[in-house]
Amino acid sequence: MGEFAALGAAVSWTVSALLYRKALSETKPVSANIVRLTLTSVVLLVFLVAAGLIGVLTRLPMNVVVLAGVSGVIGLGLGDTLYMVSLKMIGVARAVPVTCTYPLFNLLWVALFAGEPVTWSVALGAVVIVLGVWLLSLEQKGEAGVQRKVLGKGLAVALATALLWSVSIAMMGLAVKETPNLDDAFAINAVRVFTIAISFAVSAPLLDRSLGFLKMRKRTVVTLIVGGIVALGLGWFLLNYSFIDTPQSRAVPISSATPLFSTFAGVLLLHDKVNAKIALGSMMIVAGIFMIFLI
């Protein structure tokens, strides 16, 4: 179930990426992240109250709270803001595959700090997935061009995002392992979101001096809320759940299969054409996941 939960996280992040890209056509990345985090945290708080899980927050060990909070600052604050910048600069087709190279960084962190063994099949599967991701990110003939300078900066920002996400995910893995049950996994994710949401809400006038977060259209706000619930509520909960049942070294590479589902969405919903690079990249991602699942 841990591997399937990680795969569910990848699907959730595919949906959220499409929603974020739509919202970013009408607002700035910093403004979008302030609204997304603040309002998603309110939804999570309402859910905790309705589900009677508020008490779970009070029983979390302090080291778990600290890990979750710092993970939120690194992953949701810095990482996701850079992610939105890369989406705006180079689009979903390029930004998502590059940011999804985070499993290679994560394998290093779990080996060094979590003491998890990284088997040859997991390492090779992660490499195959990342190579497949890169194939999906290559520019296709007839594709609308992006200026080389902008493309270079966008790719650098996307790679920095992957590095920050890998650190954030490793910290969440450590936090979840401290209290491995379903209620605590949800509460830990909520703490992660609350920490950065409060930080962003307090510092919003400094981060967004034009106060763009107060001038958004209702449609944009709704899009960001839905994207936040899907990514931060569902996606991250599924990843946390996967850490209970599966080592990070297996779960994280599987969760990076987002570009595969992005490709399927493009073919089914947008009638995108599938060429040799897309087909090979998709098959490599499937092969990499298969290696991590079964070997």
Backbone torsions as a table, in degrees:
resi	resn	phi	psi	omega
1	MET	NA	-29.8	-180.0
2	GLY	-61.5	-43.0	179.3
3	GLU	-65.5	-40.1	178.9
4	PHE	-67.4	-34.6	176.9
5	ALA	-64.6	-41.3	177.6
6	ALA	-63.0	-37.2	177.4
7	LEU	-67.0	-37.2	175.8
8	GLY	-63.3	-35.3	176.3
9	ALA	-62.7	-40.8	178.9
10	ALA	-61.6	-41.1	178.4
11	VAL	-64.6	-43.1	179.7
12	SER	-60.2	-43.0	-178.2
13	TRP	-71.5	-25.0	173.5
14	THR	-64.5	-47.5	179.9
15	VAL	-62.7	-44.9	-177.3
16	SER	-65.4	-35.7	179.5
17	ALA	-61.8	-41.5	178.5
18	LEU	-65.0	-39.9	179.0
19	LEU	-68.0	-42.1	179.4
20	TYR	-62.2	-42.8	-178.6
21	ARG	-61.2	-38.8	178.0
22	LYS	-64.3	-44.8	-179.4
23	ALA	-65.9	-36.4	-176.3
24	LEU	-70.6	-11.9	174.8
25	SER	-72.2	-11.4	-176.8
26	GLU	-123.5	0.9	-178.8
27	THR	-154.9	173.7	-179.4
28	LYS	-88.7	154.3	-179.2
29	PRO	-57.6	-43.1	-178.6
30	VAL	-65.3	-44.9	178.0
31	SER	-59.9	-43.7	-179.3
32	ALA	-62.2	-42.0	-177.4
33	ASN	-70.1	-35.5	176.9
34	ILE	-61.1	-49.1	-179.9
35	VAL	-64.6	-46.0	-178.2
36	ARG	-58.8	-49.8	-176.0
37	LEU	-69.2	-44.2	-177.1
38	THR	-63.0	-49.8	-176.2
39	LEU	-74.4	-33.8	176.7
40	THR	-66.3	-36.7	177.9
41	SER	-63.5	-35.9	176.8
42	VAL	-64.2	-43.6	178.9
43	VAL	-61.7	-44.3	179.5
44	LEU	-63.1	-39.2	179.1
45	LEU	-64.1	-43.2	177.8
46	VAL	-60.8	-41.7	179.2
47	PHE	-64.0	-42.4	179.3
48	LEU	-60.8	-42.2	179.5
49	VAL	-66.0	-46.8	-177.8
50	ALA	-63.6	-34.5	-178.0
51	ALA	-88.4	-0.4	179.6
52	GLY	68.7	32.8	-175.9
53	LEU	-106.5	8.1	-179.6
54	ILE	-59.7	-37.7	-179.8
55	GLY	-61.7	-27.1	179.5
56	VAL	-63.1	-35.0	179.9
57	LEU	-60.6	-38.6	-175.2
58	THR	-73.8	-20.6	-177.2
59	ARG	-96.4	-1.3	178.5
60	LEU	-67.9	134.5	176.5
61	PRO	-60.4	149.0	-175.8
62	MET	-61.7	-37.4	179.5
63	ASN	-64.8	-31.4	176.8
64	VAL	-69.3	-42.0	178.3
65	VAL	-61.6	-43.0	-179.9
66	VAL	-64.9	-46.0	178.3
67	LEU	-58.3	-45.8	-179.6
68	ALA	-64.5	-42.1	-179.2
69	GLY	-64.8	-47.0	179.4
70	VAL	-66.1	-37.2	175.9
71	SER	-59.5	-39.8	178.2
72	GLY	-63.9	-43.0	179.4
73	VAL	-62.4	-45.0	-177.6
74	ILE	-72.3	-48.5	-173.6
75	GLY	-82.5	-48.9	-175.8
76	LEU	-86.2	-34.3	179.5
77	GLY	-78.5	-65.3	-178.4
78	LEU	-76.4	-51.7	-174.4
79	GLY	-61.6	-50.1	-176.1
80	ASP	-70.7	-30.5	175.2
81	THR	-64.9	-44.3	176.6
82	LEU	-64.4	-36.0	177.5
83	TYR	-59.5	-45.4	179.5
84	MET	-66.6	-35.5	175.5
85	VAL	-61.4	-44.4	-179.1
86	SER	-67.5	-37.9	176.6
87	LEU	-60.2	-42.1	-178.2
88	LYS	-70.2	-35.5	-176.2
89	MET	-78.2	-45.2	-171.0
90	ILE	-125.3	1.9	173.8
91	GLY	83.4	166.9	-177.1
92	VAL	-62.2	-43.1	-173.6
93	ALA	-59.6	-33.7	179.4
94	ARG	-95.9	-44.0	-173.1
95	ALA	-65.6	-45.4	-176.0
96	VAL	-61.3	-48.1	179.4
97	PRO	-60.7	-39.9	-177.9
98	VAL	-69.1	-43.1	179.1
99	THR	-65.6	-24.6	-179.3
100	CYS	-81.8	14.8	170.3
101	THR	-85.0	4.4	-176.8
102	TYR	-58.7	-24.5	179.5
103	PRO	-61.0	-32.6	-179.7
104	LEU	-64.9	-40.6	176.0
105	PHE	-67.9	-40.6	-176.7
106	ASN	-63.9	-36.4	177.7
107	LEU	-58.8	-36.4	177.7
108	LEU	-66.3	-44.9	-177.2
109	TRP	-65.6	-43.8	-176.9
110	VAL	-68.1	-31.2	178.4
111	ALA	-71.5	-38.8	-175.5
112	LEU	-80.5	-41.7	-169.1
113	PHE	-111.7	-26.7	-178.9
114	ALA	-97.9	-11.7	178.5
115	GLY	69.8	19.0	179.3
116	GLU	-81.1	137.3	175.2
117	PRO	-73.0	135.5	177.1
118	VAL	-108.1	105.2	-177.1
119	THR	-73.8	162.6	-178.6
120	TRP	-63.0	-35.2	-178.4
121	SER	-69.1	-37.6	177.8
122	VAL	-67.6	-45.5	179.9
123	ALA	-62.3	-45.0	179.8
124	LEU	-66.3	-39.7	177.9
125	GLY	-61.5	-40.6	178.3
126	ALA	-63.5	-42.2	178.9
127	VAL	-63.8	-42.5	179.7
128	VAL	-62.9	-42.1	178.1
129	ILE	-60.9	-45.9	-178.6
130	VAL	-65.0	-39.5	176.9
131	LEU	-63.7	-39.6	176.4
132	GLY	-64.1	-38.5	176.9
133	VAL	-61.2	-42.6	179.6
134	TRP	-64.9	-38.4	177.2
135	LEU	-61.1	-40.0	178.9
136	LEU	-67.7	-22.5	-176.5
137	SER	-87.2	-10.7	-177.1
138	LEU	-67.3	142.9	-179.2
139	GLU	-65.1	136.4	179.3
140	GLN	-98.9	155.1	178.3
141	LYS	-62.1	136.7	179.2
142	GLY	83.2	-1.6	-179.9
143	GLU	-74.2	144.2	177.8
144	ALA	-60.2	129.3	-174.2
145	GLY	-75.1	154.4	172.6
146	VAL	-119.4	133.3	-179.4
147	GLN	-53.8	138.9	-173.6
148	ARG	-56.9	-41.2	-179.3
149	LYS	-64.1	-44.9	178.6
150	VAL	-65.1	-40.7	179.6
151	LEU	-61.2	-44.2	179.9
152	GLY	-61.6	-44.8	179.4
153	LYS	-66.0	-41.5	-179.6
154	GLY	-62.5	-41.4	178.9
155	LEU	-67.2	-38.1	177.8
156	ALA	-64.2	-41.8	177.9
157	VAL	-64.4	-41.3	178.7
158	ALA	-63.7	-39.0	178.9
159	LEU	-68.3	-38.5	175.7
160	ALA	-62.8	-36.9	176.0
161	THR	-59.6	-45.9	-179.9
162	ALA	-58.8	-41.9	179.6
163	LEU	-63.8	-46.2	-179.9
164	LEU	-64.8	-41.8	178.4
165	TRP	-61.7	-38.9	-178.3
166	SER	-63.3	-39.8	177.6
167	VAL	-66.1	-45.5	-179.4
168	SER	-61.3	-43.7	-179.6
169	ILE	-65.4	-41.0	179.0
170	ALA	-60.9	-40.1	179.2
171	MET	-67.1	-39.4	177.8
172	MET	-65.8	-37.3	177.0
173	GLY	-60.4	-42.5	178.0
174	LEU	-64.6	-40.4	-179.3
175	ALA	-64.7	-45.7	-177.8
176	VAL	-65.8	-35.9	179.8
177	LYS	-64.9	-23.1	179.1
178	GLU	-70.8	-34.6	-178.7
179	THR	-136.0	75.4	-170.9
180	PRO	-79.4	76.0	169.5
181	ASN	-145.6	165.5	-169.0
182	LEU	-64.7	-45.9	-179.1
183	ASP	-62.3	-43.5	180.0
184	ASP	-65.7	-36.7	179.1
185	ALA	-60.5	-41.4	178.2
186	PHE	-68.5	-41.7	-179.2
187	ALA	-64.4	-39.9	178.9
188	ILE	-62.9	-41.8	177.2
189	ASN	-63.2	-39.4	179.0
190	ALA	-63.8	-43.0	178.2
191	VAL	-59.4	-41.4	178.9
192	ARG	-58.6	-45.8	-179.6
193	VAL	-71.0	-43.6	-178.2
194	PHE	-59.3	-42.5	-175.9
195	THR	-59.2	-51.6	-177.7
196	ILE	-74.7	-30.5	178.5
197	ALA	-64.3	-44.4	177.9
198	ILE	-63.8	-42.5	179.4
199	SER	-60.9	-44.7	-179.7
200	PHE	-68.3	-39.0	-179.0
201	ALA	-64.0	-41.1	-179.5
202	VAL	-68.8	-39.9	-175.6
203	SER	-97.4	8.8	-176.3
204	ALA	-53.8	-44.3	-179.9
205	PRO	-62.4	-25.7	178.4
206	LEU	-85.2	-39.5	-179.2
207	LEU	-72.1	-33.9	-177.0
208	ASP	-129.7	79.9	-172.6
209	ARG	-66.7	-21.6	177.3
210	SER	-82.5	-3.7	179.8
211	LEU	57.0	40.0	179.3
212	GLY	-62.7	-25.7	-179.0
213	PHE	-68.9	-17.2	177.7
214	LEU	-94.5	-7.9	-173.6
215	LYS	-111.1	10.2	-176.3
216	MET	-71.9	149.6	173.4
217	ARG	-72.1	150.4	-178.4
218	LYS	-57.8	-38.6	-179.4
219	ARG	-61.7	-40.1	178.8
220	THR	-66.5	-41.6	179.3
221	VAL	-62.1	-44.9	179.6
222	VAL	-62.1	-41.9	179.1
223	THR	-60.6	-42.3	179.8
224	LEU	-68.4	-37.8	178.4
225	ILE	-64.3	-46.8	179.7
226	VAL	-62.1	-44.5	177.5
227	GLY	-60.6	-40.8	179.0
228	GLY	-65.1	-42.1	179.3
229	ILE	-63.9	-43.1	-179.1
230	VAL	-66.2	-45.0	-175.7
231	ALA	-79.7	-51.8	-173.1
232	LEU	-84.9	-35.5	178.7
233	GLY	-80.1	-62.5	-176.2
234	LEU	-77.8	-52.6	-174.7
235	GLY	-59.2	-49.9	-177.7
236	TRP	-72.7	-30.6	174.0
237	PHE	-62.9	-44.1	178.9
238	LEU	-62.2	-40.2	178.6
239	LEU	-66.0	-42.9	177.3
240	ASN	-60.6	-41.5	177.8
241	TYR	-61.9	-38.4	179.6
242	SER	-63.0	-31.1	179.8
243	PHE	-68.3	-25.6	178.1
244	ILE	-67.4	-37.9	-171.4
245	ASP	-104.5	-16.2	-170.9
246	THR	-138.5	140.3	175.6
247	PRO	-60.6	148.4	177.9
248	GLN	-54.2	-38.6	-175.4
249	SER	-62.7	-20.0	176.0
250	ARG	-97.4	-43.4	-173.7
251	ALA	-68.8	-42.3	-173.0
252	VAL	-65.1	-47.2	176.9
253	PRO	-58.3	-37.4	178.5
254	ILE	-64.2	-38.7	-178.3
255	SER	-67.5	-13.7	-178.2
256	SER	-87.7	9.5	-178.3
257	ALA	-79.2	12.1	-179.5
258	THR	-50.2	-44.2	-179.1
259	PRO	-59.8	-30.6	177.8
260	LEU	-62.2	-45.9	179.9
261	PHE	-71.8	-30.7	175.3
262	SER	-62.9	-39.7	178.3
263	THR	-64.2	-46.4	178.5
264	PHE	-59.7	-41.7	179.8
265	ALA	-62.8	-39.6	179.0
266	GLY	-64.4	-39.6	-179.5
267	VAL	-70.6	-44.6	-174.6
268	LEU	-78.4	-38.4	-173.4
269	LEU	-99.2	-34.6	-175.4
270	LEU	-108.9	-0.6	178.6
271	HIS	59.2	37.8	175.5
272	ASP	-68.3	149.3	178.2
273	LYS	-85.0	146.3	179.1
274	VAL	-105.3	115.0	177.5
275	ASN	-101.4	-173.1	-174.8
276	ALA	-63.4	-40.1	-179.1
277	LYS	-64.3	-43.3	-179.8
278	ILE	-65.5	-43.8	-179.8
279	ALA	-62.6	-45.7	-179.7
280	LEU	-65.8	-44.5	179.1
281	GLY	-59.9	-42.4	179.3
282	SER	-64.6	-42.2	179.6
283	MET	-65.5	-36.6	178.5
284	MET	-65.6	-40.0	178.5
285	ILE	-64.1	-44.0	178.0
286	VAL	-62.0	-41.9	179.4
287	ALA	-63.3	-41.9	179.0
288	GLY	-63.1	-43.0	177.3
289	ILE	-62.9	-41.4	178.9
290	PHE	-60.1	-41.1	-179.5
291	MET	-64.1	-40.4	-178.2
292	ILE	-73.0	-36.9	-180.0
293	PHE	-66.2	-47.5	-162.3
294	LEU	-112.4	-15.2	-175.9
295	ILE	-98.7	NA	NA
